[in-house]
Amino acid sequence: MRVLIAEDETRLADAMARGLRREGMAVDVAGDGEDALAKCRLVSYDVIVLDRGLPVVHGDEVCIAVRRDSPQTRIIMVTAAGELEDLVQGLALGADDYLAKPFRFAELVARIRALARRVAPSRPPVLKHGDVELDPARRSVTRSGREVDLTRKEFAVLETLMSADGATISAEELLQRAWDENADPFTSVVRMTIMTLRRKLGEPQVVETVIGSGYRMV
């Protein structure tokens, strides 16, 4: 899952980013509305955690632009005010959900996962492919009942591949879904992650290389 945190309170943004990365999400951070819009033009985010009071370009304007240009992206509007009027205004602008500061981190995670499921409502809570099962909520993977210990990146790559239901996913898309903006697109990080993922899942191999195209589950 690729998430953008648009928040001008640096300490809060960094804390949220660290926490969400521990949950296996790829997270980018924007400190103002202009930066948020620039990142949205480059990346198709699953969810944006959007502070309404952003500087340079107001959060309301960011919300309107994202809803217009990227209708599949889900938006959680965040504000220091918890009044009903703010809630109504935020949702009227196109936000999908609303959080008033201060909020509990566990609630933020739950709301992000709930919104991400809306993008693919037919996706089951536990992904299955042959004898491989992946539970995103518990962050667990088993094969033939055997627990498979994966790193956050390996888990994110496997989740992306299993969600594709056999379709081929390019290395570029895997890089976008499982890593953040700090990843070097010219490294072999995707290939190396696939190699260790295959080794941990064991035989017979379930991740196939499609030459010139990417990877898929078989």
C-alpha positions as CSV (number, residue, x, y, z in Angstrom):
1,M,0.0,0.0,0.0
2,R,1.4,3.4,-0.9
3,V,0.4,6.3,1.4
4,L,1.1,10.0,1.4
5,I,1.2,11.9,4.6
6,A,0.6,15.6,3.9
7,E,1.3,17.3,7.2
8,D,3.3,20.4,8.1
9,E,4.0,19.4,11.7
10,T,7.3,17.7,11.1
11,R,7.4,15.6,14.3
12,L,3.9,14.3,13.8
13,A,4.5,13.5,10.2
14,D,7.7,11.7,10.9
15,A,6.1,9.7,13.7
16,M,3.1,8.7,11.5
17,A,5.5,7.7,8.7
18,R,7.6,5.5,11.0
19,G,4.6,3.8,12.4
20,L,2.9,3.2,9.1
21,R,6.2,1.8,7.7
22,R,6.3,-0.6,10.6
23,E,2.8,-1.7,9.4
24,G,4.3,-2.6,6.0
25,M,3.2,0.5,4.1
26,A,5.3,2.5,1.7
27,V,5.0,6.1,2.9
28,D,6.0,9.5,1.4
29,V,5.7,12.8,3.3
30,A,4.9,16.2,2.1
31,G,5.3,19.3,4.3
32,D,3.0,21.6,2.4
33,G,0.1,21.5,-0.2
34,E,2.3,22.4,-3.1
35,D,4.7,19.5,-2.3
36,A,1.7,17.2,-1.8
37,L,0.2,18.0,-5.3
38,A,3.6,17.5,-6.9
39,K,4.0,14.1,-5.4
40,C,0.4,13.2,-6.4
41,R,1.3,14.0,-10.0
42,L,4.1,11.4,-9.9
43,V,2.6,8.6,-7.8
44,S,-0.8,7.0,-7.7
45,Y,-1.4,6.8,-3.9
46,D,-3.9,4.4,-2.3
47,V,-4.5,6.7,0.6
48,I,-3.6,10.3,1.5
49,V,-3.6,11.5,5.1
50,L,-4.3,15.1,4.5
51,D,-3.9,17.9,7.0
52,R,-6.6,20.5,6.3
53,G,-4.5,23.4,7.4
54,L,-1.5,22.9,5.1
55,P,0.6,26.0,4.1
56,V,1.4,27.2,0.6
57,V,-1.6,25.4,-0.9
58,H,-4.5,24.9,1.5
59,G,-5.6,21.3,2.3
60,D,-9.0,22.0,0.9
61,E,-7.5,22.9,-2.5
62,V,-5.3,19.7,-2.4
63,C,-8.4,17.6,-1.6
64,I,-10.4,19.1,-4.5
65,A,-7.4,18.6,-7.0
66,V,-6.8,15.0,-5.9
67,R,-10.5,14.1,-6.1
68,R,-10.6,15.6,-9.6
69,D,-7.4,14.1,-11.0
70,S,-7.1,10.8,-9.0
71,P,-10.6,9.7,-8.1
72,Q,-9.4,6.2,-7.1
73,T,-7.2,7.7,-4.3
74,R,-8.8,7.8,-0.8
75,I,-8.4,10.8,1.4
76,I,-8.5,11.1,5.2
77,M,-8.9,14.7,6.1
78,V,-7.1,15.6,9.4
79,T,-7.7,18.8,11.4
80,A,-7.1,20.2,14.8
81,A,-10.7,21.1,15.0
82,G,-13.3,18.5,15.9
83,E,-16.5,20.5,15.2
84,L,-19.3,19.0,13.2
85,E,-19.1,21.9,10.7
86,D,-15.5,21.0,9.9
87,L,-16.4,17.4,9.4
88,V,-19.2,18.3,7.0
89,Q,-17.0,20.7,5.1
90,G,-14.2,18.2,4.7
91,L,-16.5,15.4,3.4
92,A,-18.2,17.9,1.1
93,L,-14.9,18.7,-0.5
94,G,-14.4,15.0,-1.4
95,A,-12.7,13.5,1.6
96,D,-13.6,9.9,2.3
97,D,-12.9,10.0,6.0
98,Y,-12.1,12.5,8.8
99,L,-9.9,12.5,11.9
100,A,-9.6,15.2,14.5
101,K,-6.3,15.8,16.3
102,P,-5.3,14.3,18.6
103,F,-6.0,10.8,17.4
104,R,-4.8,7.3,18.3
105,F,-2.3,5.8,15.9
106,A,-4.2,2.5,15.9
107,E,-7.3,4.3,14.7
108,L,-5.4,5.9,11.9
109,V,-4.1,2.5,10.8
110,A,-7.5,0.9,10.9
111,R,-9.1,3.8,8.9
112,I,-6.3,3.6,6.2
113,R,-6.8,-0.1,5.8
114,A,-10.6,0.3,5.6
115,L,-10.3,2.9,2.9
116,A,-7.8,0.9,0.9
117,R,-10.3,-2.0,0.9
118,R,-12.8,0.3,-0.8
119,V,-10.6,0.5,-3.9
120,A,-10.9,-3.2,-4.4
121,P,-14.1,-4.2,-2.5
122,S,-14.1,-7.7,-3.9
123,R,-10.7,-8.5,-2.3
124,P,-11.1,-11.0,0.5
125,P,-9.7,-10.3,4.0
126,V,-7.3,-13.2,3.7
127,L,-5.5,-13.7,0.3
128,K,-5.1,-17.2,-0.9
129,H,-3.1,-18.6,-3.9
130,G,-2.8,-22.4,-3.9
131,D,-1.3,-23.4,-0.5
132,V,-0.1,-19.8,0.2
133,E,-2.2,-17.7,2.5
134,L,-1.6,-14.0,3.4
135,D,-3.5,-12.1,6.1
136,P,-2.8,-8.4,5.8
137,A,-4.4,-7.5,9.1
138,R,-2.3,-10.0,11.1
139,R,0.7,-9.5,8.8
140,S,1.1,-13.3,8.6
141,V,2.0,-15.6,5.7
142,T,1.7,-19.4,5.7
143,R,2.4,-22.1,3.1
144,S,0.7,-25.5,3.6
145,G,0.1,-24.3,7.2
146,R,3.8,-23.5,7.8
147,E,4.5,-20.0,9.0
148,V,6.7,-18.0,6.7
149,D,8.7,-15.2,8.3
150,L,9.0,-12.3,5.8
151,T,10.5,-8.8,6.0
152,R,8.1,-5.8,5.5
153,K,9.3,-5.4,1.9
154,E,8.9,-9.1,1.1
155,F,5.4,-9.1,2.6
156,A,4.4,-6.0,0.6
157,V,5.7,-7.5,-2.6
158,L,3.9,-10.8,-2.0
159,E,0.7,-8.9,-1.1
160,T,0.9,-6.9,-4.3
161,L,1.4,-10.1,-6.4
162,M,-1.3,-12.0,-4.7
163,S,-3.8,-9.1,-5.0
164,A,-3.2,-9.1,-8.8
165,D,-4.8,-12.6,-9.0
166,G,-2.3,-14.0,-11.5
167,A,-1.8,-10.8,-13.6
168,T,1.8,-9.7,-14.3
169,I,3.2,-6.9,-12.2
170,S,6.2,-5.0,-13.5
171,A,9.3,-4.3,-11.4
172,E,8.5,-0.6,-11.7
173,E,5.0,-1.1,-10.2
174,L,6.3,-3.3,-7.4
175,L,8.9,-0.6,-6.7
176,Q,6.1,2.0,-6.5
177,R,3.8,-0.1,-4.4
178,A,6.3,-1.6,-1.9
179,W,8.9,1.1,-1.5
180,D,8.8,4.9,-1.1
181,E,10.2,7.9,-3.0
182,N,13.7,7.3,-1.5
183,A,14.1,4.0,-3.4
184,D,16.6,4.1,-6.3
185,P,14.7,2.9,-9.5
186,F,18.0,1.8,-11.0
187,T,19.0,-0.7,-8.3
188,S,18.3,-4.4,-8.3
189,V,16.3,-4.2,-5.0
190,V,13.1,-5.7,-6.6
191,R,14.9,-8.6,-8.1
192,M,16.8,-9.4,-4.9
193,T,13.6,-9.2,-2.9
194,I,11.9,-11.6,-5.2
195,M,14.8,-14.0,-4.9
196,T,14.7,-14.1,-1.1
197,L,10.9,-14.3,-1.2
198,R,11.1,-17.4,-3.4
199,R,13.6,-19.0,-1.1
200,K,11.5,-18.4,2.0
201,L,8.3,-19.7,0.3
202,G,10.1,-22.8,-0.8
203,E,9.3,-25.4,-3.5
204,P,7.6,-25.6,-5.9
205,Q,8.1,-22.0,-6.9
206,V,4.9,-19.8,-6.9
207,V,6.5,-16.5,-8.1
208,E,7.3,-16.6,-11.9
209,T,9.4,-14.2,-13.8
210,V,7.8,-13.0,-17.0
211,I,10.7,-12.0,-19.2
212,G,10.5,-8.4,-20.2
213,S,7.3,-7.8,-18.3
214,G,7.7,-8.5,-14.6
215,Y,6.4,-11.1,-12.1
216,R,3.3,-13.1,-11.4
217,M,1.9,-15.8,-9.1
218,V,1.6,-19.3,-10.7
